[in-house]
Amino acid sequence: MKLANVALVSTMAVLGLVAVGCSSKNDNSSADGNLATNEALLVSDNDEVDDQDETLESGIEDPLSGADPSDPGAPADGTDDAALLANVKANPGKWFKPAGCILTTLTGNVAKHEFKDCSGPYGFASFTGTVTSTYVRGNGTLTITHEATGFKANGASISGKRVVVVTKTGTLITKHRTGTWTGTTKKGKDFSHDADFTVTYDTAAKCITRDGSAQTSVASRDFTRSITGFERCGIGSLGCPQSGEIVLTRSRGDNTASVTIDFLGGPDYTVTGPKGGTFNRKLVCNPTP
């Protein structure tokens, strides 16, 4: 189960369908049911940043949390700090290929992860550069701070800091993730990104939730994204969302472009443009048994 990108895959799939106008349609924004130009550009910018989010969260943060690939949603714990750090040092090598492409060196509770042309999990490829991670455990939490400068990931260049605070209560794992990072997308556009999200994963029910917001600039175009009440159950990234809403908004002077995606349960969702026009779409996903 990929915990980190709970809404990212679904968002990208949704917005990809919206942008090309697939499935049924009933939209007042344009004659053919597609998004208007400004809204489509907003979707395109969001897609590029989603790409970086997914790469960092699932491709980097899960492996560098000390988790084992058999349970990627559960960061390393251990009975004491020594056991935790032993997993932090040993487990990244289980995630990346070829063997030896990542070298993890520990100094106290700080790990220096050096990548050299690594292929990562879930189809991610070409990680090169250094990520320095600090692990602090206390008061029932594990706080992991990742810092990178000029790190190359899946065609993008990324610099910045991400802080993940992990809490476990019974079968529930909660990750509060904040961060600020900048760089260049794989399409060569400069971007900056500030995010604050909370993700939960119920290891018994196999359900994931996600809430939070982000402020982003792509090629000097600013927009915000908020995710509220998102829930998806079932194992695998193609599980259908149970509920949730994603809102993308760009404001420039008196002009505002906005796209709202509401998940209705199963493959059904609606897309609403700034003028209130709504049309229906379907995700390619697996309904929860």
Buried (B, 14 or more C-beta within 10 A) or exposed (E): BBBBBBBBBBBBBBBEBBBEBBBEBEBEBBEEBBBBEBBBBBBBBBBBBBBBBBBBBBBBBBBBBBBBEEEBBBBBBBEEBEEBBBBBBEBBBBBBBEEEBBEBEBEEBBBEBBBBEBBBBBEBBBBBBBBBBBBEBEEEEBBBBBBBBEBBBBBBBBBBBBBBBBBBEEEBBBBBBBBBBBBBBBEEBEBBBBBEBBBBBBBEEBBBBBBBBBBBBBEEBBBBBBBEBBBBBBEEBBBBBBBBBBBBBBEEEEEEBBBBBBBBBBBBBBBBBBEEBBBBBBBEBBEBE
